[in-house]
């Protein structure tokens, strides 16, 4: 029984930190609405919204992917600062903002 539960958990784990998502358009739709900014975009267009998600409006669906990591792992004495205007992030020491920190990121 534990082997089965383990296999199910391994199958589900990749879904909990998915970096992309899709939404089906209604038949006959000519535009997609960005769920973050509530802006409309014509089929065939792509854009980056204010949360840095990279989106594309296709014939029958809207697809978006995180443009920034959803999770950044670093040491306790470091902080992560996101710049949503440039869609970048920096990881640096709390005590000295000029010193970078080692980190790993997930979800971009």
MODELLER restraints for C-alpha pairs under 7 A, 6 or more apart:
rsr = mdl.restraints
at = mdl.atoms
rsr.add(forms.Gaussian(group=physical.xy_distance, feature=features.Distance(at['CA:17:A'], at['CA:107:A']), mean=6.69, stdev=0.5))
rsr.add(forms.Gaussian(group=physical.xy_distance, feature=features.Distance(at['CA:18:A'], at['CA:107:A']), mean=6.79, stdev=0.5))
rsr.add(forms.Gaussian(group=physical.xy_distance, feature=features.Distance(at['CA:19:A'], at['CA:65:A']), mean=5.49, stdev=0.5))
rsr.add(forms.Gaussian(group=physical.xy_distance, feature=features.Distance(at['CA:19:A'], at['CA:66:A']), mean=5.44, stdev=0.5))
rsr.add(forms.Gaussian(group=physical.xy_distance, feature=features.Distance(at['CA:19:A'], at['CA:107:A']), mean=4.92, stdev=0.5))
rsr.add(forms.Gaussian(group=physical.xy_distance, feature=features.Distance(at['CA:19:A'], at['CA:108:A']), mean=6.12, stdev=0.5))
rsr.add(forms.Gaussian(group=physical.xy_distance, feature=features.Distance(at['CA:20:A'], at['CA:64:A']), mean=5.56, stdev=0.5))
rsr.add(forms.Gaussian(group=physical.xy_distance, feature=features.Distance(at['CA:20:A'], at['CA:65:A']), mean=3.99, stdev=0.5))
rsr.add(forms.Gaussian(group=physical.xy_distance, feature=features.Distance(at['CA:20:A'], at['CA:66:A']), mean=6.35, stdev=0.5))
rsr.add(forms.Gaussian(group=physical.xy_distance, feature=features.Distance(at['CA:21:A'], at['CA:63:A']), mean=5.78, stdev=0.5))
rsr.add(forms.Gaussian(group=physical.xy_distance, feature=features.Distance(at['CA:21:A'], at['CA:64:A']), mean=5.59, stdev=0.5))
rsr.add(forms.Gaussian(group=physical.xy_distance, feature=features.Distance(at['CA:21:A'], at['CA:65:A']), mean=6.45, stdev=0.5))
rsr.add(forms.Gaussian(group=physical.xy_distance, feature=features.Distance(at['CA:22:A'], at['CA:61:A']), mean=6.66, stdev=0.5))
rsr.add(forms.Gaussian(group=physical.xy_distance, feature=features.Distance(at['CA:22:A'], at['CA:62:A']), mean=5.54, stdev=0.5))
rsr.add(forms.Gaussian(group=physical.xy_distance, feature=features.Distance(at['CA:22:A'], at['CA:63:A']), mean=4.28, stdev=0.5))
rsr.add(forms.Gaussian(group=physical.xy_distance, feature=features.Distance(at['CA:22:A'], at['CA:64:A']), mean=6.44, stdev=0.5))
rsr.add(forms.Gaussian(group=physical.xy_distance, feature=features.Distance(at['CA:23:A'], at['CA:61:A']), mean=5.48, stdev=0.5))
rsr.add(forms.Gaussian(group=physical.xy_distance, feature=features.Distance(at['CA:23:A'], at['CA:62:A']), mean=5.12, stdev=0.5))
rsr.add(forms.Gaussian(group=physical.xy_distance, feature=features.Distance(at['CA:23:A'], at['CA:63:A']), mean=6.43, stdev=0.5))
rsr.add(forms.Gaussian(group=physical.xy_distance, feature=features.Distance(at['CA:24:A'], at['CA:60:A']), mean=5.94, stdev=0.5))
rsr.add(forms.Gaussian(group=physical.xy_distance, feature=features.Distance(at['CA:24:A'], at['CA:61:A']), mean=4.32, stdev=0.5))
rsr.add(forms.Gaussian(group=physical.xy_distance, feature=features.Distance(at['CA:24:A'], at['CA:62:A']), mean=6.39, stdev=0.5))
rsr.add(forms.Gaussian(group=physical.xy_distance, feature=features.Distance(at['CA:25:A'], at['CA:60:A']), mean=5.15, stdev=0.5))
rsr.add(forms.Gaussian(group=physical.xy_distance, feature=features.Distance(at['CA:25:A'], at['CA:61:A']), mean=4.97, stdev=0.5))
rsr.add(forms.Gaussian(group=physical.xy_distance, feature=features.Distance(at['CA:25:A'], at['CA:62:A']), mean=6.92, stdev=0.5))
rsr.add(forms.Gaussian(group=physical.xy_distance, feature=features.Distance(at['CA:30:A'], at['CA:42:A']), mean=6.07, stdev=0.5))
rsr.add(forms.Gaussian(group=physical.xy_distance, feature=features.Distance(at['CA:30:A'], at['CA:43:A']), mean=5.78, stdev=0.5))
rsr.add(forms.Gaussian(group=physical.xy_distance, feature=features.Distance(at['CA:31:A'], at['CA:40:A']), mean=6.15, stdev=0.5))
rsr.add(forms.Gaussian(group=physical.xy_distance, feature=features.Distance(at['CA:31:A'], at['CA:41:A']), mean=5.22, stdev=0.5))
rsr.add(forms.Gaussian(group=physical.xy_distance, feature=features.Distance(at['CA:31:A'], at['CA:42:A']), mean=4.29, stdev=0.5))
rsr.add(forms.Gaussian(group=physical.xy_distance, feature=features.Distance(at['CA:31:A'], at['CA:43:A']), mean=5.31, stdev=0.5))
rsr.add(forms.Gaussian(group=physical.xy_distance, feature=features.Distance(at['CA:32:A'], at['CA:40:A']), mean=5.57, stdev=0.5))
rsr.add(forms.Gaussian(group=physical.xy_distance, feature=features.Distance(at['CA:32:A'], at['CA:41:A']), mean=5.22, stdev=0.5))
rsr.add(forms.Gaussian(group=physical.xy_distance, feature=features.Distance(at['CA:32:A'], at['CA:42:A']), mean=6.41, stdev=0.5))
rsr.add(forms.Gaussian(group=physical.xy_distance, feature=features.Distance(at['CA:32:A'], at['CA:43:A']), mean=6.86, stdev=0.5))
rsr.add(forms.Gaussian(group=physical.xy_distance, feature=features.Distance(at['CA:32:A'], at['CA:57:A']), mean=5.89, stdev=0.5))
rsr.add(forms.Gaussian(group=physical.xy_distance, feature=features.Distance(at['CA:32:A'], at['CA:62:A']), mean=6.32, stdev=0.5))
rsr.add(forms.Gaussian(group=physical.xy_distance, feature=features.Distance(at['CA:33:A'], at['CA:39:A']), mean=5.53, stdev=0.5))
rsr.add(forms.Gaussian(group=physical.xy_distance, feature=features.Distance(at['CA:33:A'], at['CA:40:A']), mean=4.46, stdev=0.5))
rsr.add(forms.Gaussian(group=physical.xy_distance, feature=features.Distance(at['CA:33:A'], at['CA:41:A']), mean=6.33, stdev=0.5))
rsr.add(forms.Gaussian(group=physical.xy_distance, feature=features.Distance(at['CA:34:A'], at['CA:40:A']), mean=6.35, stdev=0.5))
rsr.add(forms.Gaussian(group=physical.xy_distance, feature=features.Distance(at['CA:37:A'], at['CA:49:A']), mean=6.63, stdev=0.5))
rsr.add(forms.Gaussian(group=physical.xy_distance, feature=features.Distance(at['CA:37:A'], at['CA:50:A']), mean=6.81, stdev=0.5))
rsr.add(forms.Gaussian(group=physical.xy_distance, feature=features.Distance(at['CA:41:A'], at['CA:57:A']), mean=6.94, stdev=0.5))
rsr.add(forms.Gaussian(group=physical.xy_distance, feature=features.Distance(at['CA:42:A'], at['CA:57:A']), mean=6.79, stdev=0.5))
rsr.add(forms.Gaussian(group=physical.xy_distance, feature=features.Distance(at['CA:43:A'], at['CA:57:A']), mean=4.94, stdev=0.5))
rsr.add(forms.Gaussian(group=physical.xy_distance, feature=features.Distance(at['CA:43:A'], at['CA:58:A']), mean=5.28, stdev=0.5))
rsr.add(forms.Gaussian(group=physical.xy_distance, feature=features.Distance(at['CA:43:A'], at['CA:59:A']), mean=5.98, stdev=0.5))
rsr.add(forms.Gaussian(group=physical.xy_distance, feature=features.Distance(at['CA:44:A'], at['CA:57:A']), mean=5.58, stdev=0.5))
rsr.add(forms.Gaussian(group=physical.xy_distance, feature=features.Distance(at['CA:44:A'], at['CA:58:A']), mean=5.41, stdev=0.5))
rsr.add(forms.Gaussian(group=physical.xy_distance, feature=features.Distance(at['CA:45:A'], at['CA:56:A']), mean=5.96, stdev=0.5))
rsr.add(forms.Gaussian(group=physical.xy_distance, feature=features.Distance(at['CA:45:A'], at['CA:57:A']), mean=5.57, stdev=0.5))
rsr.add(forms.Gaussian(group=physical.xy_distance, feature=features.Distance(at['CA:46:A'], at['CA:55:A']), mean=5.52, stdev=0.5))
rsr.add(forms.Gaussian(group=physical.xy_distance, feature=features.Distance(at['CA:46:A'], at['CA:56:A']), mean=4.17, stdev=0.5))
rsr.add(forms.Gaussian(group=physical.xy_distance, feature=features.Distance(at['CA:46:A'], at['CA:57:A']), mean=6.20, stdev=0.5))
rsr.add(forms.Gaussian(group=physical.xy_distance, feature=features.Distance(at['CA:47:A'], at['CA:54:A']), mean=5.95, stdev=0.5))
rsr.add(forms.Gaussian(group=physical.xy_distance, feature=features.Distance(at['CA:47:A'], at['CA:55:A']), mean=5.40, stdev=0.5))
rsr.add(forms.Gaussian(group=physical.xy_distance, feature=features.Distance(at['CA:47:A'], at['CA:56:A']), mean=6.55, stdev=0.5))
rsr.add(forms.Gaussian(group=physical.xy_distance, feature=features.Distance(at['CA:48:A'], at['CA:54:A']), mean=4.52, stdev=0.5))
rsr.add(forms.Gaussian(group=physical.xy_distance, feature=features.Distance(at['CA:48:A'], at['CA:55:A']), mean=6.08, stdev=0.5))
rsr.add(forms.Gaussian(group=physical.xy_distance, feature=features.Distance(at['CA:50:A'], at['CA:84:A']), mean=6.56, stdev=0.5))
rsr.add(forms.Gaussian(group=physical.xy_distance, feature=features.Distance(at['CA:51:A'], at['CA:84:A']), mean=6.25, stdev=0.5))
rsr.add(forms.Gaussian(group=physical.xy_distance, feature=features.Distance(at['CA:52:A'], at['CA:66:A']), mean=6.70, stdev=0.5))
rsr.add(forms.Gaussian(group=physical.xy_distance, feature=features.Distance(at['CA:52:A'], at['CA:67:A']), mean=4.98, stdev=0.5))
rsr.add(forms.Gaussian(group=physical.xy_distance, feature=features.Distance(at['CA:52:A'], at['CA:68:A']), mean=6.47, stdev=0.5))
rsr.add(forms.Gaussian(group=physical.xy_distance, feature=features.Distance(at['CA:52:A'], at['CA:84:A']), mean=6.36, stdev=0.5))
rsr.add(forms.Gaussian(group=physical.xy_distance, feature=features.Distance(at['CA:52:A'], at['CA:87:A']), mean=5.56, stdev=0.5))
rsr.add(forms.Gaussian(group=physical.xy_distance, feature=features.Distance(at['CA:53:A'], at['CA:64:A']), mean=6.14, stdev=0.5))
rsr.add(forms.Gaussian(group=physical.xy_distance, feature=features.Distance(at['CA:53:A'], at['CA:65:A']), mean=5.45, stdev=0.5))
rsr.add(forms.Gaussian(group=physical.xy_distance, feature=features.Distance(at['CA:53:A'], at['CA:66:A']), mean=4.50, stdev=0.5))
rsr.add(forms.Gaussian(group=physical.xy_distance, feature=features.Distance(at['CA:53:A'], at['CA:67:A']), mean=4.74, stdev=0.5))
rsr.add(forms.Gaussian(group=physical.xy_distance, feature=features.Distance(at['CA:54:A'], at['CA:64:A']), mean=5.39, stdev=0.5))
rsr.add(forms.Gaussian(group=physical.xy_distance, feature=features.Distance(at['CA:54:A'], at['CA:65:A']), mean=5.30, stdev=0.5))
rsr.add(forms.Gaussian(group=physical.xy_distance, feature=features.Distance(at['CA:54:A'], at['CA:66:A']), mean=6.33, stdev=0.5))
rsr.add(forms.Gaussian(group=physical.xy_distance, feature=features.Distance(at['CA:54:A'], at['CA:67:A']), mean=5.75, stdev=0.5))
rsr.add(forms.Gaussian(group=physical.xy_distance, feature=features.Distance(at['CA:55:A'], at['CA:63:A']), mean=5.57, stdev=0.5))
rsr.add(forms.Gaussian(group=physical.xy_distance, feature=features.Distance(at['CA:55:A'], at['CA:64:A']), mean=4.03, stdev=0.5))
rsr.add(forms.Gaussian(group=physical.xy_distance, feature=features.Distance(at['CA:55:A'], at['CA:65:A']), mean=6.46, stdev=0.5))
rsr.add(forms.Gaussian(group=physical.xy_distance, feature=features.Distance(at['CA:56:A'], at['CA:62:A']), mean=5.88, stdev=0.5))
rsr.add(forms.Gaussian(group=physical.xy_distance, feature=features.Distance(at['CA:56:A'], at['CA:63:A']), mean=5.41, stdev=0.5))
rsr.add(forms.Gaussian(group=physical.xy_distance, feature=features.Distance(at['CA:56:A'], at['CA:64:A']), mean=6.38, stdev=0.5))
rsr.add(forms.Gaussian(group=physical.xy_distance, feature=features.Distance(at['CA:57:A'], at['CA:63:A']), mean=6.62, stdev=0.5))
rsr.add(forms.Gaussian(group=physical.xy_distance, feature=features.Distance(at['CA:66:A'], at['CA:107:A']), mean=6.83, stdev=0.5))
rsr.add(forms.Gaussian(group=physical.xy_distance, feature=features.Distance(at['CA:66:A'], at['CA:108:A']), mean=5.46, stdev=0.5))
rsr.add(forms.Gaussian(group=physical.xy_distance, feature=features.Distance(at['CA:67:A'], at['CA:108:A']), mean=5.67, stdev=0.5))
rsr.add(forms.Gaussian(group=physical.xy_distance, feature=features.Distance(at['CA:68:A'], at['CA:87:A']), mean=6.69, stdev=0.5))
rsr.add(forms.Gaussian(group=physical.xy_distance, feature=features.Distance(at['CA:68:A'], at['CA:88:A']), mean=6.93, stdev=0.5))
rsr.add(forms.Gaussian(group=physical.xy_distance, feature=features.Distance(at['CA:68:A'], at['CA:108:A']), mean=5.31, stdev=0.5))
rsr.add(forms.Gaussian(group=physical.xy_distance, feature=features.Distance(at['CA:69:A'], at['CA:105:A']), mean=5.76, stdev=0.5))
rsr.add(forms.Gaussian(group=physical.xy_distance, feature=features.Distance(at['CA:69:A'], at['CA:106:A']), mean=5.35, stdev=0.5))
rsr.add(forms.Gaussian(group=physical.xy_distance, feature=features.Distance(at['CA:69:A'], at['CA:107:A']), mean=4.70, stdev=0.5))
rsr.add(forms.Gaussian(group=physical.xy_distance, feature=features.Distance(at['CA:69:A'], at['CA:108:A']), mean=4.51, stdev=0.5))
rsr.add(forms.Gaussian(group=physical.xy_distance, feature=features.Distance(at['CA:70:A'], at['CA:106:A']), mean=5.97, stdev=0.5))
rsr.add(forms.Gaussian(group=physical.xy_distance, feature=features.Distance(at['CA:70:A'], at['CA:107:A']), mean=4.96, stdev=0.5))
rsr.add(forms.Gaussian(group=physical.xy_distance, feature=features.Distance(at['CA:70:A'], at['CA:108:A']), mean=6.86, stdev=0.5))
rsr.add(forms.Gaussian(group=physical.xy_distance, feature=features.Distance(at['CA:71:A'], at['CA:105:A']), mean=5.72, stdev=0.5))
rsr.add(forms.Gaussian(group=physical.xy_distance, feature=features.Distance(at['CA:71:A'], at['CA:106:A']), mean=5.20, stdev=0.5))
rsr.add(forms.Gaussian(group=physical.xy_distance, feature=features.Distance(at['CA:71:A'], at['CA:107:A']), mean=6.63, stdev=0.5))
rsr.add(forms.Gaussian(group=physical.xy_distance, feature=features.Distance(at['CA:72:A'], at['CA:103:A']), mean=6.72, stdev=0.5))
rsr.add(forms.Gaussian(group=physical.xy_distance, feature=features.Distance(at['CA:72:A'], at['CA:104:A']), mean=5.76, stdev=0.5))
rsr.add(forms.Gaussian(group=physical.xy_distance, feature=features.Distance(at['CA:72:A'], at['CA:105:A']), mean=4.35, stdev=0.5))
rsr.add(forms.Gaussian(group=physical.xy_distance, feature=features.Distance(at['CA:72:A'], at['CA:106:A']), mean=6.41, stdev=0.5))
rsr.add(forms.Gaussian(group=physical.xy_distance, feature=features.Distance(at['CA:73:A'], at['CA:103:A']), mean=5.50, stdev=0.5))
rsr.add(forms.Gaussian(group=physical.xy_distance, feature=features.Distance(at['CA:73:A'], at['CA:104:A']), mean=5.22, stdev=0.5))
rsr.add(forms.Gaussian(group=physical.xy_distance, feature=features.Distance(at['CA:73:A'], at['CA:105:A']), mean=6.18, stdev=0.5))
rsr.add(forms.Gaussian(group=physical.xy_distance, feature=features.Distance(at['CA:74:A'], at['CA:102:A']), mean=6.42, stdev=0.5))
rsr.add(forms.Gaussian(group=physical.xy_distance, feature=features.Distance(at['CA:74:A'], at['CA:103:A']), mean=4.60, stdev=0.5))
rsr.add(forms.Gaussian(group=physical.xy_distance, feature=features.Distance(at['CA:74:A'], at['CA:104:A']), mean=6.74, stdev=0.5))
rsr.add(forms.Gaussian(group=physical.xy_distance, feature=features.Distance(at['CA:77:A'], at['CA:93:A']), mean=5.95, stdev=0.5))
rsr.add(forms.Gaussian(group=physical.xy_distance, feature=features.Distance(at['CA:77:A'], at['CA:94:A']), mean=5.84, stdev=0.5))
rsr.add(forms.Gaussian(group=physical.xy_distance, feature=features.Distance(at['CA:78:A'], at['CA:91:A']), mean=6.57, stdev=0.5))
rsr.add(forms.Gaussian(group=physical.xy_distance, feature=features.Distance(at['CA:78:A'], at['CA:92:A']), mean=5.33, stdev=0.5))
rsr.add(forms.Gaussian(group=physical.xy_distance, feature=features.Distance(at['CA:78:A'], at['CA:93:A']), mean=4.36, stdev=0.5))
rsr.add(forms.Gaussian(group=physical.xy_distance, feature=features.Distance(at['CA:78:A'], at['CA:94:A']), mean=5.27, stdev=0.5))
rsr.add(forms.Gaussian(group=physical.xy_distance, feature=features.Distance(at['CA:78:A'], at['CA:101:A']), mean=6.42, stdev=0.5))
rsr.add(forms.Gaussian(group=physical.xy_distance, feature=features.Distance(at['CA:79:A'], at['CA:91:A']), mean=5.58, stdev=0.5))
rsr.add(forms.Gaussian(group=physical.xy_distance, feature=features.Distance(at['CA:79:A'], at['CA:92:A']), mean=5.64, stdev=0.5))
rsr.add(forms.Gaussian(group=physical.xy_distance, feature=features.Distance(at['CA:79:A'], at['CA:93:A']), mean=6.35, stdev=0.5))
rsr.add(forms.Gaussian(group=physical.xy_distance, feature=features.Distance(at['CA:79:A'], at['CA:94:A']), mean=6.01, stdev=0.5))
rsr.add(forms.Gaussian(group=physical.xy_distance, feature=features.Distance(at['CA:80:A'], at['CA:89:A']), mean=6.89, stdev=0.5))
rsr.add(forms.Gaussian(group=physical.xy_distance, feature=features.Distance(at['CA:80:A'], at['CA:90:A']), mean=5.78, stdev=0.5))
rsr.add(forms.Gaussian(group=physical.xy_distance, feature=features.Distance(at['CA:80:A'], at['CA:91:A']), mean=4.53, stdev=0.5))
rsr.add(forms.Gaussian(group=physical.xy_distance, feature=features.Distance(at['CA:80:A'], at['CA:92:A']), mean=6.78, stdev=0.5))
rsr.add(forms.Gaussian(group=physical.xy_distance, feature=features.Distance(at['CA:81:A'], at['CA:89:A']), mean=5.52, stdev=0.5))
rsr.add(forms.Gaussian(group=physical.xy_distance, feature=features.Distance(at['CA:81:A'], at['CA:90:A']), mean=5.34, stdev=0.5))
rsr.add(forms.Gaussian(group=physical.xy_distance, feature=features.Distance(at['CA:81:A'], at['CA:91:A']), mean=6.41, stdev=0.5))
rsr.add(forms.Gaussian(group=physical.xy_distance, feature=features.Distance(at['CA:82:A'], at['CA:88:A']), mean=6.08, stdev=0.5))
rsr.add(forms.Gaussian(group=physical.xy_distance, feature=features.Distance(at['CA:82:A'], at['CA:89:A']), mean=4.32, stdev=0.5))
rsr.add(forms.Gaussian(group=physical.xy_distance, feature=features.Distance(at['CA:82:A'], at['CA:90:A']), mean=6.65, stdev=0.5))
rsr.add(forms.Gaussian(group=physical.xy_distance, feature=features.Distance(at['CA:83:A'], at['CA:89:A']), mean=5.76, stdev=0.5))
rsr.add(forms.Gaussian(group=physical.xy_distance, feature=features.Distance(at['CA:91:A'], at['CA:100:A']), mean=5.84, stdev=0.5))
rsr.add(forms.Gaussian(group=physical.xy_distance, feature=features.Distance(at['CA:91:A'], at['CA:101:A']), mean=5.53, stdev=0.5))
rsr.add(forms.Gaussian(group=physical.xy_distance, feature=features.Distance(at['CA:92:A'], at['CA:98:A']), mean=6.94, stdev=0.5))
rsr.add(forms.Gaussian(group=physical.xy_distance, feature=features.Distance(at['CA:92:A'], at['CA:99:A']), mean=5.49, stdev=0.5))
rsr.add(forms.Gaussian(group=physical.xy_distance, feature=features.Distance(at['CA:92:A'], at['CA:100:A']), mean=4.22, stdev=0.5))
rsr.add(forms.Gaussian(group=physical.xy_distance, feature=features.Distance(at['CA:92:A'], at['CA:101:A']), mean=4.92, stdev=0.5))
rsr.add(forms.Gaussian(group=physical.xy_distance, feature=features.Distance(at['CA:93:A'], at['CA:99:A']), mean=5.72, stdev=0.5))
rsr.add(forms.Gaussian(group=physical.xy_distance, feature=features.Distance(at['CA:93:A'], at['CA:100:A']), mean=6.33, stdev=0.5))
rsr.add(forms.Gaussian(group=physical.xy_distance, feature=features.Distance(at['CA:93:A'], at['CA:101:A']), mean=6.26, stdev=0.5))
